[in-house]
Amino acid sequence: MIQGDRRLRVQALENLADTFNLLRASHGDTLSARADTPGRLSPMTSSASLTGRVALVTGASRGIGAAIARALDAAGARVLLAARDAEMLASVAAELSHDPATLPVDLAEAGAASDLARRALEASGGRLDVLVNNAAYARRVTLADTDADLIDQVLAVDVRAPLLLVRGVEEALAASGHGSVVNITSVSGLVGTPRRAIYGASKAALDSITRSLALDLGPRGIRVNAVAPGVVDTDLWAKNKLVPEAVRSTTAITPLRRWAQPPDVADVVAWLAGDASRFVTAETIAADGGMTRTTDLYGGDV
Ligand SMILES: NC(=O)c1ccc[n+]([C@@H]2O[C@H](COP(=O)([O-])OP(=O)(O)OC[C@H]3O[C@@H](n4cnc5c(N)ncnc54)[C@H](OP(=O)(O)O)[C@@H]3O)[C@@H](O)[C@H]2O)c1
């Protein structure tokens, strides 16, 4: 008799699970998080799922941005890809499954960020859940080569554009009920790195913007975080990659003893974009294999 009761209970639970899975398949994410209850999730939430959500990723034509576009698409999001090179954008978009759109833009130009925000919302019918500010002008220059024009160009792409993009899509992110902004900064904004005075300053500024906007936009249900990569195997390191000593020294200061691949960063971004990180805001997460948190005080086994 007791065994019969247990069987019935198990059967009832299985039926409930089937019903839930059916509902979930037909209604997607609307079951997980309601737009009218920011931050409140039902127990059915799938932490990895971005099904039905729309994400705008800048600098998505290659490197880390392309990996972010792939990761968000794999989680179910519709991705809008922005960068200057239309052909490269199209080739990344061709790999994606959820009706991607490409938005060629030069974020160094005045007015480009606000214009991109407008075009993105036009392309998505006014919906936006995730904004990833990844594009950057990542110049390594000596102090002697740092002039006023260069400073303006770096700040235009790395600071002005991300800030104005958030401004341009704020209403849509608030309406989403689970808006998430992820800014890609750098270890160069956390510690001093060689020939990176203006680039490092731009990334430290973006970390600061992250914290201020988290405060300003949190009450509207919008989270704002940053991911600070260390050494990632992209075009930015193409020259260093050819110099064995450069590879050896950057690997040696990394506790995990390797360079990151773009998906190592993209997966952290996907986590911050979705509901698994729903109570995380104003954070900069270093995805750097531990390099900025450590120093090899004793020089090995000595
Ligand atoms: N790689 C690393 O080790 C590393 C380390 C720390 C931080 N980061 C940060 O990670 C992000 C991505 O770096 P990455 O290594 O992937 O760099 P990357 O391979 O040079 O890619 C940069 C991306 O930004 C776009 N971009 C550059 N200038 C632009 C502009 N004016 N307007 C629009 N798009 C522009 C580029 O596309 P187009 O050329 O087509 O415009 C490209 O898609 C950057 O924020 C960088 O600072 C990288």
The ligand as a Gaussian input file, in Angstrom:
#p B3LYP/6-31G(d) Opt

LIG

0 1
 N       42.721000      40.539000     -26.409000
 C       43.077000      40.820000     -25.175000
 O       44.064000      40.285000     -24.651000
 C       42.295000      41.807000     -24.348000
 C       42.717000      42.015000     -23.034000
 C       42.013000      42.906000     -22.240000
 C       40.909000      43.550000     -22.742000
 N       40.514000      43.330000     -24.031000
 C       39.329000      44.046000     -24.493000
 O       38.446000      43.129000     -25.110000
 C       37.715000      43.785000     -26.139000
 C       37.871000      43.024000     -27.448000
 O       39.240000      42.874000     -27.731000
 P       39.773000      41.903000     -28.880000
 O       41.040000      41.354000     -28.386000
 O       38.692000      41.017000     -29.353000
 O       40.115000      43.008000     -29.982000
 P       40.109000      42.929000     -31.563000
 O       40.350000      41.536000     -32.040000
 O       41.010000      44.023000     -32.002000
 O       38.598000      43.313000     -31.911000
 C       38.131000      44.601000     -31.655000
 C       36.699000      44.701000     -32.120000
 O       36.253000      46.056000     -31.943000
 C       35.796000      46.573000     -33.199000
 N       36.106000      47.997000     -33.279000
 C       37.306000      48.583000     -33.123000
 N       37.198000      49.907000     -33.344000
 C       35.904000      50.152000     -33.631000
 C       35.170000      51.320000     -33.964000
 N       35.769000      52.517000     -34.082000
 N       33.845000      51.225000     -34.205000
 C       33.239000      50.023000     -34.135000
 N       33.869000      48.872000     -33.825000
 C       35.194000      48.948000     -33.592000
 C       36.554000      45.746000     -34.232000
 O       35.844000      45.624000     -35.449000
 P       36.115000      46.455000     -36.782000
 O       37.587000      46.534000     -37.000000
 O       35.375000      45.655000     -37.822000
 O       35.475000      47.781000     -36.521000
 C       36.569000      44.369000     -33.576000
 O       35.352000      43.713000     -33.811000
 C       38.240000      45.225000     -26.193000
 O       37.436000      46.026000     -25.386000
 C       39.614000      45.098000     -25.566000
 O       40.042000      46.307000     -24.995000
 C       41.189000      42.458000     -24.849000

